[in-house]
Amino acid sequence: MIFVGAAPGNAGGMGKGILGAHGTRIPFGGDIAGANLDVLMGSIGLDRNHTFIIASLNQLPAKGGGEPTNAELLAPVGTYPNSLSIVRDTILAAGPRLVVALGNVAMRAILAAVTTPDKVPSLGAVQKTGAKRNHTIPLDEIADSGSRTAFRSQWDRGLPDLLWLTHPSAQNMSPFARPETFFHTRMVEAINALRAAVLKIPGWRLPDVRPPHPKDGIYALPEWRELIAARHAELDALWRAKGV
């Protein structure tokens, strides 16, 4: 499984903070979005040691945070013509059964990566494919022939399904919010959509209760232990207190 975000964040630090992926060098590391992503992954029994978490753009956006522009997504990266081509090759290399788009930028980037990697589709163009938030869509039905052929050659099966979720940022989902607010219900909706997708596609057995984080792998890194763990644990406890 691959989770795709927008770009490294900085927990509101505009490039100067110590938290967020830009500060910790760990995707979704140290901010509310990261803690929320842990809740989403834990709801299906997954942790960071057993999945891929990538960004549509692998650097802090020029404005210091937030969503990358289309120009940034289309700018060359080393020998790659743009970031969309990196997303495409990552999906091809990992061979997931399910790709999860965390927010609109990720959704647009993924669709561009397997159709027109030299152009970022508008949100309206995304919706014209039949894609709906909290629902899966087979990438094989909308990808170009080159992407389908490459994936089948590598994995002897069709491209993965794509699940479009709301981005787990504090602006969308918050453990501080009351249960009757959208900030709470969006998290519940995202969890339910992810669990349904995992039951349908890879067919995993899902946990009744979210397991705690393991102690090895990423969770043993100094960056995690010293910068991220305490903050994520605090936010996790707030969600658990609400039965999430």
N, C-alpha and C positions, 0 to 999 in steps of 0.2 A: 504494500500500500504506500502511496505517496501523498503527502499533504503539501499543497502549494500555497504560499502566501504572496504578498505583494512585494515588499522590500524590507531590508533590515530596519528595525525601528530603534528609537533611542529613548523610550519612556519619557517623551516630552523634552528631552535635553537638547534638541536641535543640533545634534552632532557632538555634544559636549558631556552628556550624561554617562554614567557607568553601567546603566542597565539597558535592557533591550539588546537585540542581536548585534547592533553596531558596537555597543559597549562591551558585551560579554563574549562575542564571537560564537555564541550558541543560538541557533534559530529560536525565535520567540523566547528569549531567555531573560527573565527578571521583571517583566511587566505584566499588567493584567491580561493582555492578550495571550501571553505565554502560559500563565496559570490557567486561563480558560481552555487553552488547547490541551493542557494536561488533563483537564476534566473530560474533555471530549474523547481523547484517546483512552483514558481510563475506563470510560463507559463501555468500551468494547474490549477491555482487557489488554490494551496495547500500551507500550511505553516507548520512550525515545530510543532505546537500544534496538528496537525491532521494527523501525520504519524509516522512511526517508522524509525529511522536512526540507523543502527547497523554497526559494523565492523567485518571483518572476523577474526581479532585478536584484543582482547580488551585490549591491552597494547602497549606501545611504543616498536617497534622492538629493539632488542638488539644493533643494530648498531647505534641507536639514531634517527631513522626516516626512511622514505621510505617504501618499500614493505617488508612484513614479509616473512621469509623463509618457505619452506615446513615443516622443522623440528619444527619451532615455531607454525605453524598451527596444527601440529599433537601432540604437547606436552600436557600433562594433565593439566586441569584447575579445581581445586577443586575436586569435585566428578565426573566431566565429563572426559571422556577419552581424549578429545581434543576439540579445538575450533570449528571444523566442526560440532560436535554434538550439540553445543550451537546454531549454525546457524540453524540447522535442527529443534530443539525444539522451537526456536523463530518463525520460519515460521509456525510451527504447532500451536503454542499458539495464534498467531495473526490472522491467517486465511485470509491472503490477497488475493485479486483477481489478483494482479500484484506484482511481485518482480522485482526491478530494480538493476541490477549489475553495479556498478560504477567502470569500469575498469576490467582488465584481472584477477587480484587476486580475486576479488569478484566473477567473473564469475566462475572461477575454484573452489572456495570454495563452492559456492551454488550447483554446480553440484555434487561435492564430498559429500556434506551434504545429498543429497537425493538419492545417488547411492552407493558410497563406502566411508563412513566416516572415514576409516582408511588409505586412500590414496588420495593424491591430484593429479588430472589429469593434464597432460601437456596441453599447449594451442592447440597442434595438436589434442589431444584426444577430446578437447572441440569442435573443428571445425568438427570433424568426426560425431558429433551428429546432424549436420545440422545447428548449431547455427551460426548466423551472426550478426556482430555489427550493431546496430540501427534497429534490427528486433526482434520480439517476437518469443518465442518457448514454446510450452506447456510442463511444467515439468512432467505432467502425462505420456507423451509418453516416457520419458527417465528415470524416477525414478524407484527405486526398489519396489518390491511388499510391503515391510514393510512400506515404506514412503507413498505409495498410500493408503494402508489400514488404517494407522493411521490418515491421513488427512480426508479420507471419513468418518471414525468413528466419528471424532470430528466435522466436518463441513457439512457432507452429500453432498459433491461435490468433484470434482477432485482437484488436486493440482493446484496452480496458474500458470499463464503464466509468463515467464521470459523475461525481456528486457535487452539486453546487450548494455550498453552505454560506450563511452570513458570516462575515469576518468576525472572529471572536474578540474584537477590540473592546476597550472600556466604553466606547461610544455606542456599542451595540449590545453588549452583555456585561453585566456587572454583579459581582457577588455582594455588593453593598446595597443593591436595590431590593425593594419590597417585592414579594412574590406576585402581587397583582400588576406589576409594571411590565412594559415591553422588555426591559433589560433582563428580567428574569425569564419571561416566557420565550424569548428568542433562544436562550441557552437550552431550555427544555426542548424546544422544537428542533434545534440542531442535533441534540443528543438522540432524540427519537428518530430523526432522519438517518443519522449515521448508523445507528443500531439496525434499522430496517435494511439499509443498503448492505451491511455486512452479513446479515442473515440471508439475504437474497443472493449475493454474489459469491464471496468466498465460502459462505456457509459455516462461519465460526460458531462455536459455543460461547455465548455471552455471559459475563459475570452478573450476578445479582447485585453485588456491591463492588464499587470501584476498589481495586487493590492499591496498596501503598506503592510508592516508588521503590524500585530496586536500589541496591547500594553500590552496584558495580557499573562499569561502562561509563557513559556520559555522566551519570550521577556521582561518580567518584572523582571527576575532574575538579581541580581547585576552583575554576571559574564557577562551577555549579555549587560546590559546597560553600564557598566564601561570598558569592554575589547573588545567587539565585535561590538556593534551597529555602532559606528562611522566609523570603517574600512569597514564594509559591506555596509554601506550607500554610502561611497565614491566610492566603486567599482560598486555598483548598478547604480549610476548616470552615470558612464562611459558607461555601457552597454545601458542604456536608451537613452543616447545621440546618440548612433549608431542605434537606432531603435530596439534594442533587448529587 
